[in-house]
Amino acid sequence: MSKITIRYFAAAAAAAGTEQETWDRPETLSQLRAQLAEAYGPAMAQVLRAGSFLINGVVRRDAGELGSADELTVDVLPPFAGG
């Protein structure tokens, strides 16, 4: 099974207790979202409800496939205040 790099920012990093880690690669963003919520509990679930993801630098909010790139980096971004 291939791996992905997950990077966490702000509240997501606080919920995960780390800024970066490597996980087995799920097929979809929806699966990743569920795995993160299960692994890190309510604080992460709250971030995931309101936040967004960057997948190899592209903003994603849908639940579709993660893509076929050999190297995959997923940034977990909480909602940001301000403008």
MIGU-593530 format. One record per residue (C-alpha): residue in one letter; x, y, z. Coordinates in steps of 0.5 Angstrom, whole numbers. Example, Ala and Ser with C-alpha at 12.3 -4.5 7.8 and 13.67 -1.06 7.14 Angstrom:
2
NODE   code       x       y       z
NODE      A      25      -9      16
NODE      S      27      -2      14
***
This chain:
83
NODE   code       x       y       z
NODE      M       0       0       0
NODE      S       3       7      -2
NODE      K       4      12       3
NODE      I       2      20       4
NODE      T       5      25       8
NODE      I       0      29      12
NODE      R       1      36      14
NODE      Y      -3      39      20
NODE      F      -4      47      21
NODE      A      -6      51      27
NODE      A     -12      48      30
NODE      A     -11      41      26
NODE      A      -4      41      29
NODE      A      -6      42      36
NODE      A     -12      36      35
NODE      A      -7      31      32
NODE      G      -1      33      37
NODE      T       4      34      31
NODE      E       5      38      25
NODE      Q       7      32      20
NODE      E       6      25      19
NODE      T       6      19      14
NODE      W       0      15      13
NODE      D      -3       9       9
NODE      R      -6      12       3
NODE      P     -14      12       3
NODE      E     -17      12      -4
NODE      T     -22      18      -2
NODE      L     -22      24       1
NODE      S     -28      22       5
NODE      Q     -24      16       8
NODE      L     -18      20      10
NODE      R     -23      25      13
NODE      A     -26      19      17
NODE      Q     -20      16      19
NODE      L     -17      23      22
NODE      A     -23      24      26
NODE      E     -23      17      29
NODE      A     -16      17      30
NODE      Y     -16      24      34
NODE      G     -23      25      36
NODE      P     -28      31      37
NODE      A     -23      36      36
NODE      M     -20      34      30
NODE      A     -27      32      27
NODE      Q     -29      40      29
NODE      V     -23      42      25
NODE      L     -25      37      19
NODE      R     -32      40      19
NODE      A     -30      47      18
NODE      G     -24      47      15
NODE      S     -21      45       8
NODE      F     -15      41       5
NODE      L     -10      42       0
NODE      I      -8      36      -4
NODE      N      -1      37      -7
NODE      G      -3      44      -7
NODE      V     -10      44     -10
NODE      V     -16      46      -5
NODE      R     -21      41      -4
NODE      R     -27      40       0
NODE      D     -30      35      -4
NODE      A     -30      27      -2
NODE      G     -27      24      -8
NODE      E     -21      20     -10
NODE      L     -15      23      -8
NODE      G     -11      22     -15
NODE      S      -6      18     -18
NODE      A       0      22     -16
NODE      D       6      18     -14
NODE      E       8      22      -8
NODE      L       2      25      -5
NODE      T       2      31       1
NODE      V      -5      33       4
NODE      D      -5      39       8
NODE      V     -11      40      13
NODE      L     -13      47      14
NODE      P     -17      49      19
NODE      P     -22      55      18
NODE      F     -18      62      18
NODE      A     -21      68      21
NODE      G     -20      75      18
NODE      G     -19      77      10
***
